[in-house]
Amino acid sequence: MDRLRLPPELTAKLKTDGRLPAKNRAWLDEREKQLVANWNQEFRDDKARREREQWLKASVWSGQRPISFKFDRWNPDLQDNRKLASDVGNRAWTIAKRIIVGEEFNVCLTGEPGTGKTSLALAIADKVWAEADKPYLFISTMRLVGMFSERFDDPTVGDRLNQIQELAKQAPVLIIDDFGTEAGMKEQGYYKPVRKDMQEWLYAVADARYDEWANAHRGSTIVTTNNTSGDLVQMYNPKLISRLITKRKDNVIDFDGLEDMRG
């Protein structure tokens, strides 16, 4: 491997620093290595920061601004059923560790509103990004459905939908949040199907993230939902649900039994 070169400003500093003993080549070489290592680390840190900002900016947030959550903020003592809350947190931690070591699979966090599904989805993604350098894209389906309506009045929204879709196909970790909420309330015991253009958009994403030949996932997709699989197939094409909603017990976290903490 070629020896790394110092940035010009550090080279100038090295040459002009009167404290450096010119005859001591070993000391001078070590000094150079340290400066190069520090500069490279700063470069990597800045690149990681800019990359993180790009993914977060590209995400579709329900409140128009990024949100975050880490595992150390998950407090089982806030729930009456402390054991269940602790088990839920531990299962999310285990899923994060599996993704970190290279597994790729779909995850479903299901349960009543306000029980912490979005929080732990973000905690999983945050830990994976920090420890495995795998970025995530966050998509709120409630905000997404609004964008499909807005695009007829604002062409730039349509362009952004196309950009988001391409990123969603490629993201190492994709969070689809509040899936099913965009269908609205039940009417006469049934949910109305979600608008056709949004179904097609999501199907293209889900299909790109699944290798049918190898029967394997490309990246990991984390879905949070307040609905059952039976509800979701009323809203969406069953082919989409099959590609998004996992049936594997190890990949499902059920929040039923936890209380709504938003109140």
Backbone as CSV, one residue per row, in Angstrom:
resi,resn,N_x,N_y,N_z,CA_x,CA_y,CA_z,C_x,C_y,C_z
1,MET,0.843,-1.200,0.000,0.000,0.000,0.000,0.877,1.249,0.000
2,ASP,0.539,2.224,-0.826,1.297,3.464,-0.865,1.178,4.207,0.451
3,ARG,2.262,4.855,0.796,2.257,5.633,2.029,1.338,6.834,1.877
4,LEU,0.513,7.065,2.912,-0.388,8.208,2.874,0.399,9.505,2.887
5,ARG,-0.078,10.476,2.142,0.560,11.779,2.130,-0.167,12.735,3.056
6,LEU,0.597,13.599,3.658,0.001,14.616,4.521,-0.752,15.642,3.693
7,PRO,-1.858,16.160,4.247,-2.496,17.313,3.602,-1.509,18.480,3.565
8,PRO,-1.623,19.361,2.573,-0.655,20.477,2.432,-0.490,21.298,3.691
9,GLU,-1.602,21.591,4.389,-1.483,22.451,5.569,-0.704,21.770,6.691
10,LEU,-0.803,20.424,6.772,-0.061,19.723,7.812,1.411,19.559,7.421
11,THR,1.642,19.407,6.122,3.026,19.340,5.650,3.760,20.638,5.977
12,ALA,3.092,21.769,5.737,3.690,23.070,6.039,3.967,23.201,7.530
13,LYS,3.034,22.736,8.340,3.212,22.834,9.788,4.406,21.992,10.223
14,LEU,4.524,20.799,9.626,5.605,19.907,9.999,6.974,20.516,9.691
15,LYS,7.032,21.194,8.543,8.305,21.766,8.123,8.686,23.009,8.918
16,THR,7.681,23.704,9.399,7.970,24.979,10.048,7.980,24.886,11.566
17,ASP,7.614,23.747,12.103,7.576,23.604,13.551,9.000,23.509,14.085
18,GLY,9.457,24.569,14.743,10.829,24.628,15.213,11.151,23.620,16.288
19,ARG,10.137,23.039,16.910,10.398,22.088,17.981,10.787,20.712,17.433
20,LEU,10.600,20.461,16.133,10.880,19.149,15.578,12.379,19.001,15.311
21,PRO,13.027,18.000,15.889,14.456,17.761,15.632,14.641,17.132,14.261
22,ALA,15.168,17.883,13.319,15.283,17.435,11.933,16.116,16.165,11.799
23,LYS,17.120,15.974,12.679,18.001,14.824,12.555,17.386,13.537,13.092
24,ASN,16.375,13.667,13.881,15.755,12.474,14.483,14.666,11.964,13.549
25,ARG,15.039,11.160,12.560,14.094,10.710,11.549,12.987,9.828,12.129
26,ALA,13.318,8.979,13.088,12.307,8.088,13.668,11.215,8.899,14.359
27,TRP,11.656,9.902,15.117,10.691,10.737,15.832,9.847,11.540,14.842
28,LEU,10.510,12.034,13.787,9.827,12.816,12.774,8.792,11.964,12.037
29,ASP,9.176,10.717,11.713,8.241,9.824,11.027,7.031,9.507,11.895
30,GLU,7.274,9.304,13.186,6.164,9.001,14.098,5.228,10.200,14.220
31,ARG,5.839,11.373,14.268,5.055,12.607,14.334,4.172,12.747,13.084
32,GLU,4.753,12.418,11.940,4.007,12.499,10.682,2.842,11.513,10.690
33,LYS,3.094,10.287,11.156,2.032,9.277,11.203,0.878,9.723,12.082
34,GLN,1.209,10.332,13.209,0.173,10.805,14.115,-0.683,11.888,13.466
35,LEU,-0.012,12.822,12.801,-0.743,13.898,12.136,-1.638,13.359,11.027
36,VAL,-1.110,12.398,10.257,-1.894,11.789,9.187,-3.095,11.041,9.768
37,ALA,-2.871,10.272,10.831,-3.958,9.509,11.458,-5.041,10.444,11.975
38,ASN,-4.621,11.531,12.621,-5.598,12.486,13.139,-6.403,13.127,12.005
39,TRP,-5.703,13.502,10.943,-6.394,14.135,9.814,-7.364,13.159,9.154
40,ASN,-6.923,11.885,8.987,-7.797,10.889,8.370,-9.023,10.607,9.225
41,GLN,-8.831,10.592,10.556,-9.968,10.350,11.446,-10.963,11.501,11.377
42,GLU,-10.443,12.721,11.334,-11.320,13.882,11.199,-12.085,13.823,9.878
43,PHE,-11.400,13.390,8.821,-12.038,13.266,7.507,-13.150,12.220,7.553
44,ARG,-12.867,11.061,8.180,-13.870,10.005,8.278,-15.055,10.447,9.125
45,ASP,-14.784,11.126,10.234,-15.863,11.593,11.101,-16.757,12.601,10.369
46,ASP,-16.119,13.498,9.617,-16.887,14.493,8.871,-17.708,13.836,7.770
47,LYS,-17.129,12.849,7.105,-17.851,12.128,6.054,-19.050,11.385,6.640
48,ALA,-18.856,10.731,7.792,-19.954,10.006,8.442,-21.058,10.960,8.873
49,ARG,-20.662,12.132,9.390,-21.658,13.114,9.818,-22.487,13.596,8.635
50,ARG,-21.796,13.902,7.510,-22.507,14.378,6.322,-23.421,13.295,5.753
51,GLU,-22.962,12.046,5.778,-23.772,10.940,5.275,-25.020,10.761,6.138
52,ARG,-24.839,10.852,7.455,-25.981,10.718,8.354,-27.004,11.821,8.097
53,GLU,-26.507,13.053,7.936,-27.408,14.169,7.668,-28.179,13.972,6.372
54,GLN,-27.537,13.393,5.358,-28.196,13.162,4.076,-29.317,12.142,4.202
55,TRP,-29.063,11.051,4.912,-30.101,10.030,5.082,-31.264,10.558,5.912
56,LEU,-30.956,11.298,6.965,-32.021,11.838,7.812,-32.836,12.890,7.064
57,LYS,-32.163,13.691,6.252,-32.862,14.710,5.460,-33.747,14.067,4.408
58,ALA,-33.309,12.942,3.848,-34.094,12.254,2.819,-35.290,11.517,3.400
59,SER,-35.265,11.250,4.697,-36.347,10.500,5.337,-37.659,11.281,5.328
60,VAL,-38.742,10.548,5.523,-40.084,11.143,5.541,-40.589,11.080,6.980
61,TRP,-40.527,12.214,7.676,-40.866,12.274,9.088,-42.286,12.801,9.265
62,SER,-43.016,12.239,10.202,-44.412,12.647,10.393,-44.523,14.090,10.872
63,GLY,-43.564,14.549,11.647,-43.603,15.913,12.144,-42.706,16.858,11.386
64,GLN,-42.255,16.447,10.200,-41.399,17.267,9.340,-40.009,17.495,9.918
65,ARG,-39.655,16.772,10.976,-38.304,16.909,11.531,-37.842,15.555,12.060
66,PRO,-36.534,15.292,12.000,-36.019,13.993,12.453,-36.282,13.747,13.936
67,ILE,-36.506,12.486,14.266,-36.619,12.065,15.662,-35.617,10.946,15.889
68,SER,-35.250,10.729,17.124,-34.276,9.682,17.418,-34.593,9.051,18.764
69,PHE,-34.045,7.870,18.961,-34.230,7.159,20.233,-33.115,6.143,20.363
70,LYS,-32.581,6.017,21.585,-31.533,5.048,21.863,-31.997,4.081,22.953
71,PHE,-31.364,2.912,22.982,-31.779,1.880,23.933,-31.681,2.343,25.385
72,ASP,-30.712,3.209,25.681,-30.557,3.611,27.084,-31.715,4.483,27.584
73,ARG,-32.588,4.902,26.668,-33.763,5.679,27.073,-34.993,4.800,27.304
74,TRP,-34.914,3.520,26.955,-36.042,2.606,27.154,-36.103,2.226,28.633
75,ASN,-37.150,2.650,29.321,-37.265,2.467,30.761,-38.479,1.596,31.100
76,PRO,-38.292,0.313,31.365,-39.408,-0.576,31.691,-40.195,-0.148,32.930
77,ASP,-39.559,0.635,33.817,-40.242,1.061,35.042,-41.421,1.990,34.767
78,LEU,-41.510,2.539,33.563,-42.617,3.433,33.228,-43.895,2.662,32.914
79,GLN,-43.790,1.346,32.770,-44.941,0.504,32.471,-45.354,-0.308,33.706
80,ASP,-46.658,-0.506,33.871,-47.137,-1.368,34.960,-46.611,-2.787,34.785
81,ASN,-46.621,-3.263,33.547,-46.088,-4.591,33.251,-44.601,-4.449,32.926
82,ARG,-43.814,-4.330,33.994,-42.391,-4.078,33.809,-41.693,-5.227,33.091
83,LYS,-42.104,-6.463,33.409,-41.459,-7.627,32.790,-41.672,-7.627,31.275
84,LEU,-42.904,-7.349,30.842,-43.174,-7.315,29.409,-42.366,-6.212,28.734
85,ALA,-42.316,-5.035,29.353,-41.554,-3.925,28.779,-40.071,-4.271,28.674
86,SER,-39.547,-4.968,29.689,-38.148,-5.379,29.664,-37.913,-6.420,28.573
87,ASP,-38.833,-7.366,28.445,-38.707,-8.402,27.409,-38.736,-7.787,26.012
88,VAL,-39.618,-6.819,25.803,-39.730,-6.149,24.511,-38.418,-5.434,24.170
89,GLY,-37.875,-4.722,25.136,-36.603,-4.037,24.917,-35.465,-5.004,24.617
90,ASN,-35.427,-6.128,25.336,-34.372,-7.119,25.118,-34.485,-7.765,23.732
91,ARG,-35.712,-8.002,23.286,-35.903,-8.598,21.965,-35.452,-7.637,20.868
92,ALA,-35.742,-6.368,21.057,-35.287,-5.368,20.088,-33.761,-5.312,20.056
93,TRP,-33.139,-5.379,21.224,-31.672,-5.376,21.319,-31.086,-6.577,20.571
94,THR,-31.698,-7.742,20.758,-31.231,-8.966,20.089,-31.336,-8.837,18.571
95,ILE,-32.445,-8.265,18.103,-32.627,-8.059,16.661,-31.545,-7.129,16.123
96,ALA,-31.241,-6.063,16.857,-30.187,-5.142,16.437,-28.852,-5.868,16.310
97,LYS,-28.514,-6.701,17.269,-27.242,-7.426,17.238,-27.187,-8.389,16.058
98,ARG,-28.319,-8.999,15.707,-28.351,-9.910,14.547,-28.082,-9.151,13.250
99,ILE,-28.655,-7.957,13.130,-28.421,-7.155,11.925,-26.969,-6.681,11.885
100,ILE,-26.420,-6.340,13.038,-25.036,-5.864,13.120,-24.056,-6.915,12.602
101,VAL,-24.306,-8.180,12.914,-23.374,-9.241,12.489,-23.620,-9.683,11.054
102,GLY,-24.608,-9.084,10.375,-24.752,-9.341,8.950,-26.040,-9.985,8.488
103,GLU,-26.919,-10.374,9.416,-28.196,-10.947,8.994,-29.054,-9.868,8.328
104,GLU,-29.850,-10.279,7.349,-30.786,-9.385,6.682,-32.169,-10.029,6.710
105,PHE,-33.132,-9.330,7.289,-34.467,-9.900,7.452,-35.454,-8.780,7.747
106,ASN,-36.735,-9.110,7.626,-37.783,-8.148,7.953,-38.169,-8.274,9.423
107,VAL,-38.565,-7.155,10.010,-38.965,-7.089,11.408,-40.342,-6.431,11.482
108,CYS,-41.188,-6.920,12.358,-42.501,-6.302,12.563,-42.697,-5.994,14.039
109,LEU,-42.967,-4.732,14.344,-43.293,-4.294,15.695,-44.774,-3.948,15.703
110,THR,-45.564,-4.708,16.433,-47.009,-4.565,16.371,-47.603,-4.346,17.758
111,GLY,-48.688,-3.584,17.813,-49.350,-3.331,19.096,-50.128,-2.031,19.071
112,GLU,-50.660,-1.675,20.208,-51.492,-0.489,20.326,-50.664,0.796,20.151
113,PRO,-51.324,1.897,19.779,-50.606,3.173,19.623,-49.969,3.630,20.935
114,GLY,-48.828,4.276,20.833,-48.198,4.909,21.988,-47.435,3.986,22.908
115,THR,-47.227,2.740,22.493,-46.567,1.781,23.387,-45.055,1.701,23.191
116,GLY,-44.521,2.416,22.205,-43.069,2.467,22.043,-42.526,1.773,20.815
117,LYS,-43.396,1.442,19.868,-42.933,0.722,18.671,-41.950,1.565,17.852
118,THR,-42.317,2.809,17.584,-41.432,3.681,16.809,-40.117,3.915,17.545
119,SER,-40.201,4.090,18.859,-38.991,4.334,19.653,-38.001,3.188,19.525
120,LEU,-38.473,1.952,19.673,-37.550,0.826,19.603,-37.106,0.532,18.168
121,ALA,-37.946,0.849,17.182,-37.499,0.724,15.788,-36.310,1.653,15.550
122,LEU,-36.408,2.879,16.054,-35.312,3.840,15.920,-34.090,3.410,16.721
123,ALA,-34.314,2.815,17.899,-33.193,2.346,18.710,-32.428,1.241,18.001
124,ILE,-33.157,0.325,17.358,-32.510,-0.736,16.583,-31.662,-0.123,15.472
125,ALA,-32.281,0.777,14.701,-31.581,1.379,13.561,-30.379,2.196,14.009
126,ASP,-30.518,2.919,15.108,-29.418,3.745,15.611,-28.230,2.885,16.031
127,LYS,-28.507,1.784,16.727,-27.420,0.897,17.177,-26.729,0.240,15.987
128,VAL,-27.514,-0.187,15.003,-26.943,-0.815,13.808,-26.048,0.175,13.065
129,TRP,-26.507,1.405,12.942,-25.711,2.420,12.250,-24.407,2.692,13.003
130,ALA,-24.511,2.815,14.335,-23.333,3.150,15.145,-22.298,2.029,15.144
131,GLU,-22.748,0.772,15.165,-21.818,-0.339,15.345,-21.485,-1.082,14.050
132,ALA,-22.319,-0.937,13.021,-22.054,-1.649,11.768,-21.965,-0.712,10.573
133,ASP,-22.107,0.591,10.815,-22.021,1.589,9.750,-23.041,1.319,8.648
134,LYS,-24.256,0.927,9.063,-25.354,0.691,8.118,-26.413,1.767,8.339
135,PRO,-26.532,2.718,7.423,-27.494,3.813,7.610,-28.929,3.341,7.447
136,TYR,-29.858,4.174,7.923,-31.270,3.835,7.777,-32.042,4.989,7.141
137,LEU,-33.151,4.617,6.518,-34.101,5.573,5.973,-35.415,5.373,6.702
138,PHE,-36.022,6.471,7.155,-37.269,6.417,7.922,-38.408,6.952,7.055
139,ILE,-39.505,6.195,6.968,-40.665,6.633,6.196,-41.932,6.510,7.039
140,SER,-42.547,7.641,7.308,-43.857,7.669,7.961,-44.917,7.524,6.876
141,THR,-45.732,6.473,6.951,-46.733,6.264,5.900,-47.829,7.325,5.943
142,MET,-48.086,7.894,7.109,-49.078,8.972,7.187,-48.593,10.198,6.420
143,ARG,-47.328,10.524,6.562,-46.770,11.656,5.809,-46.653,11.299,4.332
144,LEU,-46.310,10.051,4.055,-46.139,9.612,2.669,-47.442,9.734,1.879
145,VAL,-48.549,9.313,2.468,-49.822,9.382,1.748,-50.197,10.836,1.467
146,GLY,-49.822,11.739,2.356,-50.068,13.159,2.122,-49.278,13.681,0.938
147,MET,-48.071,13.165,0.769,-47.238,13.596,-0.348,-47.841,13.171,-1.685
148,PHE,-48.510,12.031,-1.707,-49.137,11.593,-2.953,-50.274,12.531,-3.362
149,SER,-50.916,13.145,-2.403,-51.949,14.133,-2.721,-51.331,15.467,-3.133
150,GLU,-50.247,15.843,-2.465,-49.603,17.132,-2.721,-48.921,17.206,-4.086
151,ARG,-48.527,16.060,-4.631,-47.726,16.088,-5.857,-48.485,16.652,-7.063
152,PHE,-49.810,16.639,-7.011,-50.576,17.173,-8.135,-50.531,18.702,-8.171
153,ASP,-50.332,19.303,-7.008,-50.215,20.755,-6.937,-48.766,21.238,-6.977
154,ASP,-47.848,20.345,-6.619,-46.438,20.723,-6.554,-45.591,19.635,-7.220
155,PRO,-45.140,19.852,-8.447,-44.365,18.838,-9.168,-43.087,18.405,-8.446
156,THR,-42.544,19.298,-7.615,-41.303,18.930,-6.913,-41.545,17.796,-5.921
157,VAL,-42.777,17.673,-5.430,-43.099,16.579,-4.506,-43.013,15.242,-5.241
158,GLY,-43.471,15.223,-6.490,-43.354,14.006,-7.286,-41.903,13.609,-7.499
159,ASP,-41.055,14.600,-7.742,-39.629,14.325,-7.903,-39.041,13.747,-6.623
160,ARG,-39.458,14.318,-5.496,-38.936,13.823,-4.213,-39.413,12.402,-3.945
161,LEU,-40.651,12.095,-4.295,-41.153,10.730,-4.124,-40.305,9.736,-4.912
162,ASN,-39.909,10.117,-6.110,-39.061,9.241,-6.920,-37.695,9.045,-6.271
163,GLN,-37.130,10.126,-5.727,-35.829,10.040,-5.071,-35.900,9.171,-3.812
164,ILE,-36.957,9.371,-3.034,-37.134,8.586,-1.805,-37.295,7.108,-2.136
165,GLN,-38.042,6.830,-3.189,-38.258,5.435,-3.575,-36.946,4.738,-3.915
166,GLU,-36.072,5.412,-4.653,-34.789,4.815,-5.011,-33.937,4.573,-3.772
167,LEU,-33.948,5.525,-2.849,-33.194,5.340,-1.605,-33.777,4.204,-0.776
168,ALA,-35.106,4.109,-0.737,-35.766,3.058,0.039,-35.426,1.668,-0.495
169,LYS,-35.239,1.568,-1.792,-34.863,0.283,-2.385,-33.461,-0.140,-1.949
170,GLN,-32.597,0.835,-1.690,-31.183,0.550,-1.438,-30.783,0.618,0.029
171,ALA,-31.590,1.232,0.880,-31.187,1.475,2.269,-30.834,0.166,2.985
172,PRO,-29.691,0.122,3.662,-29.354,-1.073,4.441,-30.416,-1.402,5.486
173,VAL,-30.973,-0.354,6.092,-32.089,-0.530,7.036,-33.181,0.462,6.654
174,LEU,-34.390,-0.043,6.484,-35.545,0.795,6.130,-36.589,0.663,7.226
175,ILE,-37.038,1.803,7.759,-38.134,1.816,8.739,-39.384,2.331,8.053
176,ILE,-40.445,1.528,8.060,-41.761,1.957,7.577,-42.651,2.076,8.804
177,ASP,-42.962,3.311,9.161,-43.584,3.594,10.453,-45.085,3.830,10.332
178,ASP,-45.823,3.285,11.304,-47.288,3.445,11.364,-47.976,2.878,10.134
179,PHE,-47.448,1.790,9.622,-48.000,1.162,8.429,-49.458,0.759,8.683
180,GLY,-50.348,1.216,7.821,-51.773,0.918,7.962,-52.585,2.093,8.451
181,THR,-51.948,3.014,9.150,-52.665,4.186,9.661,-53.188,5.045,8.524
182,GLU,-52.495,5.024,7.393,-52.878,5.848,6.247,-54.209,5.421,5.634
183,ALA,-54.726,4.236,6.006,-56.004,3.763,5.449,-57.205,4.392,6.149
184,GLY,-56.962,5.041,7.282,-58.068,5.653,8.016,-58.791,4.663,8.911
185,MET,-59.990,5.039,9.330,-60.783,4.223,10.257,-61.606,3.188,9.492
186,LYS,-62.012,2.156,10.216,-62.898,1.148,9.631,-64.255,1.753,9.294
187,GLU,-64.830,1.264,8.235,-66.190,1.645,7.859,-66.997,0.377,7.667
188,GLN,-68.051,0.216,8.479,-68.889,-0.972,8.467,-68.067,-2.251,8.665
189,GLY,-67.082,-2.140,9.552,-66.286,-3.303,9.924,-65.112,-3.614,9.018
190,TYR,-64.873,-2.784,7.998,-63.792,-3.056,7.052,-62.971,-1.792,6.806
191,TYR,-61.710,-2.006,6.390,-60.856,-0.900,5.975,-60.937,-0.726,4.464
192,LYS,-60.921,0.523,4.037,-60.866,0.787,2.606,-59.438,0.558,2.100
193,PRO,-59.290,0.110,0.853,-57.939,-0.051,0.293,-57.210,1.294,0.226
194,VAL,-55.922,1.264,0.457,-55.083,2.457,0.331,-54.976,2.824,-1.153
195,ARG,-54.849,4.094,-1.443,-54.811,4.577,-2.822,-53.825,3.779,-3.671
196,LYS,-54.198,3.574,-4.926,-53.479,2.677,-5.825,-52.043,3.138,-6.080
197,ASP,-51.818,4.442,-6.250,-50.464,4.904,-6.560,-49.503,4.665,-5.407
198,MET,-49.997,4.788,-4.169,-49.130,4.526,-3.025,-48.860,3.027,-2.887
199,GLN,-49.862,2.207,-3.169,-49.651,0.758,-3.132,-48.576,0.347,-4.133
200,GLU,-48.648,0.902,-5.332,-47.663,0.565,-6.362,-46.269,1.041,-5.973
201,TRP,-46.195,2.217,-5.368,-44.920,2.786,-4.916,-44.282,1.875,-3.873
202,LEU,-45.067,1.464,-2.874,-44.550,0.608,-1.810,-44.214,-0.792,-2.318
203,TYR,-45.024,-1.283,-3.255,-44.743,-2.618,-3.801,-43.403,-2.623,-4.534
204,ALA,-43.120,-1.558,-5.289,-41.839,-1.477,-5.998,-40.669,-1.499,-5.020
205,VAL,-40.834,-0.820,-3.882,-39.790,-0.824,-2.848,-39.633,-2.216,-2.256
206,ALA,-40.755,-2.812,-1.831,-40.706,-4.125,-1.187,-40.160,-5.188,-2.130
207,ASP,-40.551,-5.106,-3.398,-40.102,-6.095,-4.370,-38.599,-5.980,-4.624
208,ALA,-38.093,-4.742,-4.649,-36.659,-4.532,-4.859,-35.834,-5.034,-3.676
209,ARG,-36.437,-5.068,-2.504,-35.724,-5.479,-1.293,-35.847,-6.980,-1.023
210,TYR,-36.425,-7.716,-1.977,-36.589,-9.154,-1.805,-36.070,-9.886,-3.034
211,ASP,-35.171,-10.828,-2.828,-34.628,-11.648,-3.904,-35.440,-12.938,-3.962
212,GLU,-36.384,-12.982,-4.887,-37.294,-14.133,-4.953,-36.556,-15.411,-5.343
213,TRP,-35.559,-15.283,-6.203,-34.811,-16.462,-6.630,-34.088,-17.114,-5.447
214,ALA,-33.459,-16.279,-4.630,-32.708,-16.795,-3.476,-33.567,-16.903,-2.219
215,ASN,-34.811,-16.419,-2.302,-35.700,-16.379,-1.132,-34.993,-15.689,0.035
216,ALA,-34.470,-14.504,-0.252,-33.694,-13.775,0.756,-33.986,-12.284,0.651
217,HIS,-33.786,-11.598,1.757,-34.020,-10.155,1.804,-32.751,-9.396,1.457
218,ARG,-32.940,-8.237,0.850,-31.834,-7.323,0.592,-31.939,-6.191,1.612
219,GLY,-31.080,-6.198,2.593,-31.210,-5.241,3.683,-32.263,-5.707,4.677
220,SER,-32.489,-4.894,5.689,-33.499,-5.197,6.710,-34.577,-4.119,6.692
221,THR,-35.824,-4.553,6.740,-36.953,-3.634,6.752,-37.700,-3.788,8.079
222,ILE,-37.843,-2.686,8.792,-38.537,-2.689,10.090,-39.872,-1.987,9.905
223,VAL,-40.954,-2.714,10.159,-42.300,-2.165,10.012,-42.930,-2.025,11.391
224,THR,-43.486,-0.854,11.676,-44.289,-0.690,12.892,-45.744,-0.513,12.471
225,THR,-46.638,-1.159,13.194,-48.053,-1.079,12.822,-48.950,-1.290,14.035
226,ASN,-50.122,-0.641,13.984,-51.148,-0.845,15.003,-52.153,-1.913,14.567
227,ASN,-51.966,-2.442,13.360,-52.955,-3.318,12.759,-52.496,-4.768,12.706
228,THR,-53.464,-5.671,12.554,-53.161,-7.080,12.372,-52.909,-7.361,10.894
229,SER,-52.374,-8.537,10.606,-52.172,-8.920,9.206,-53.500,-8.963,8.467
230,GLY,-54.554,-9.387,9.171,-55.883,-9.419,8.566,-56.367,-8.037,8.172
231,ASP,-56.080,-7.054,9.020,-56.426,-5.659,8.682,-55.649,-5.205,7.449
232,LEU,-54.354,-5.503,7.431,-53.479,-4.971,6.387,-53.814,-5.521,5.004
233,VAL,-54.296,-6.776,4.929,-54.633,-7.318,3.608,-55.935,-6.725,3.074
234,GLN,-56.713,-6.067,3.944,-57.858,-5.311,3.449,-57.403,-3.999,2.816
235,MET,-56.307,-3.475,3.289,-55.804,-2.179,2.819,-54.897,-2.306,1.604
236,TYR,-54.137,-3.403,1.553,-53.082,-3.542,0.555,-53.174,-4.877,-0.194
237,ASN,-52.547,-4.889,-1.361,-52.414,-6.115,-2.130,-51.682,-7.164,-1.284
238,PRO,-52.212,-8.387,-1.199,-51.559,-9.429,-0.391,-50.110,-9.694,-0.783
239,LYS,-49.749,-9.454,-2.047,-48.358,-9.646,-2.473,-47.426,-8.667,-1.775
240,LEU,-47.908,-7.447,-1.552,-47.113,-6.460,-0.825,-46.970,-6.869,0.637
241,ILE,-48.073,-7.273,1.245,-48.036,-7.683,2.656,-47.094,-8.863,2.837
242,SER,-47.112,-9.798,1.896,-46.234,-10.963,1.986,-44.766,-10.563,1.967
243,ARG,-44.435,-9.501,1.233,-43.038,-9.063,1.126,-42.605,-8.187,2.293
244,LEU,-43.558,-7.578,2.999,-43.213,-6.643,4.075,-43.387,-7.232,5.474
245,ILE,-44.492,-7.918,5.699,-44.848,-8.353,7.056,-44.358,-9.770,7.312
246,THR,-43.348,-9.891,8.148,-42.780,-11.197,8.454,-43.721,-12.035,9.321
247,LYS,-43.662,-13.336,9.119,-44.437,-14.273,9.942,-43.536,-15.045,10.899
248,ARG,-42.243,-14.779,10.835,-41.307,-15.495,11.691,-41.329,-14.916,13.107
249,LYS,-41.599,-15.768,14.078,-41.789,-15.309,15.457,-40.568,-14.581,16.005
250,ASP,-39.372,-15.036,15.617,-38.150,-14.401,16.126,-38.006,-12.965,15.637
251,ASN,-38.743,-12.625,14.573,-38.614,-11.293,13.978,-39.815,-10.396,14.261
252,VAL,-40.715,-10.871,15.123,-41.912,-10.104,15.487,-41.835,-9.727,16.963
253,ILE,-42.089,-8.453,17.259,-42.168,-7.993,18.654,-43.583,-7.491,18.893
254,ASP,-44.281,-8.129,19.819,-45.676,-7.807,20.119,-45.728,-6.916,21.362
255,PHE,-46.279,-5.720,21.206,-46.355,-4.757,22.304,-47.695,-4.819,23.042
256,ASP,-48.568,-5.737,22.652,-49.866,-5.849,23.325,-49.656,-6.152,24.801
257,GLY,-50.316,-5.387,25.641,-50.149,-5.502,27.080,-49.411,-4.326,27.676
258,LEU,-48.778,-3.510,26.824,-48.127,-2.297,27.289,-49.109,-1.119,27.166
259,GLU,-48.911,-0.129,28.013,-49.823,1.023,28.051,-49.361,2.130,27.123
260,ASP,-50.317,2.938,26.684,-50.026,4.121,25.891,-49.317,5.132,26.781
261,MET,-48.063,5.478,26.421,-47.263,6.380,27.248,-47.323,7.822,26.787
262,ARG,-48.119,8.100,25.773,-48.161,9.468,25.266,-49.009,10.377,26.141
263,GLY,-49.909,9.799,26.903,-50.784,10.618,27.732,-50.066,11.138,28.954
